């Protein structure tokens, strides 16, 4: 497993390679990503302090989907889905419990409002 510093360094190198491959200057990429030029230079050196800034840069470079596996919702297997449905069926009320007291009929006859 790579240490954190090495991961940041490699991310910075990758950002720089992507920027150059797409023919962005540091100034134009920083402007489009709405980060300072200093921040972009730091990112490319591997000094990634703010995840927000990295996301903005990756979005402009069209590489934000690298995070997709991390934010993707897990799909249920058919067995898990069946178990989920069965658990929901058990929780649904099928009928009244019968503990509800009905209103006793009053001794005097009252006219209905209906």
C-alpha positions in Angstrom: 0.0 0.0 0.0 1.3 3.4 -0.9 1.8 6.1 1.7 -0.5 9.1 1.5 2.3 11.4 0.2 3.0 9.1 -2.7 -0.6 8.9 -3.6 -0.9 12.7 -3.6 2.3 13.0 -5.7 0.9 10.6 -8.3 -2.4 12.3 -8.4 -0.6 15.6 -9.0 1.4 14.1 -11.8 -1.7 12.7 -13.4 -3.5 16.1 -13.2 -0.5 17.7 -14.9 -0.4 15.0 -17.7 -4.1 15.4 -18.3 -3.8 19.2 -18.4 -1.0 19.0 -20.9 -2.7 16.3 -23.0 -5.8 18.5 -23.3 -3.6 21.5 -24.1 -4.6 23.6 -21.1 -2.2 26.2 -19.6 -2.1 26.3 -15.9 -3.7 29.7 -16.0 -6.6 28.7 -18.2 -7.3 25.5 -16.2 -7.2 27.4 -12.9 -9.6 30.0 -14.2 -12.1 27.4 -15.6 -11.9 25.3 -12.4 -12.3 28.5 -10.3 -9.2 27.8 -8.2 -6.2 30.0 -7.8 -3.1 29.5 -10.0 -1.1 28.8 -6.8 -3.7 26.1 -5.8 -3.4 24.4 -9.2 0.4 24.5 -9.0 0.3 22.9 -5.5 -2.1 20.2 -6.8 0.3 19.3 -9.6 3.1 19.1 -7.1 1.1 16.7 -5.0 0.3 19.3 -2.3 -3.5 18.6 -2.3 -4.9 20.4 0.7 -8.5 20.8 -0.4 -10.6 18.0 -2.0 -13.0 20.6 -3.4 -10.2 22.2 -5.5 -9.1 18.8 -6.8 -12.7 18.0 -7.7 -13.1 21.2 -9.6 -9.9 20.6 -11.6 -10.9 17.0 -12.4 -14.4 18.2 -13.5 -12.9 20.6 -16.0 -10.5 17.9 -17.3 -13.5 15.6 -17.7 -12.1 13.1 -15.2 -14.5 13.4 -12.3 -15.8 10.0 -13.0 -12.7 8.5 -11.3 -14.8 8.8 -8.1 -17.7 6.9 -9.5 -16.8 3.5 -7.9 -16.6 5.2 -4.5 -20.0 6.9 -4.7 -21.9 4.1 -6.7 -24.7 2.6 -4.8 -24.3 -1.1 -4.3 -26.7 -3.3 -6.3 -28.6 -6.1 -4.5 -28.2 -9.7 -5.6 -31.4 -11.5 -6.4 -31.3 -13.3 -3.1 -30.7 -10.0 -1.2 -33.6 -8.4 -3.0 -35.9 -11.3 -2.2 -35.0 -11.2 1.5 -35.6 -7.4 1.4 -39.1 -7.9 0.0 -39.9 -10.7 2.5 -38.8 -8.5 5.4 -41.0 -5.7 4.1 -44.0 -8.0 3.8 -43.6 -9.0 7.5 -43.6 -5.4 8.6 -46.8 -4.5 6.8 -50.0 -4.6 8.8 -52.5 -7.1 7.4 -55.5 -6.2 9.5 -56.5 -4.2 12.5 -55.4 -5.5 15.9 -59.0 -5.5 17.4 -57.9 -3.5 20.4 -59.7 -0.4 19.4 -62.7 0.4 21.6 -65.8 1.3 19.7 -67.8 4.2 20.9 -70.7 2.9 23.0 -74.2 4.0 21.8 -75.5 6.9 23.8 -78.6 6.3 25.9 -80.4 9.3 24.5 -81.2 9.6 20.9 -79.5 12.4 19.2 -80.1 13.6 15.7 -77.2 12.9 13.3 -75.6 15.9 11.6 -75.8 14.0 8.4 
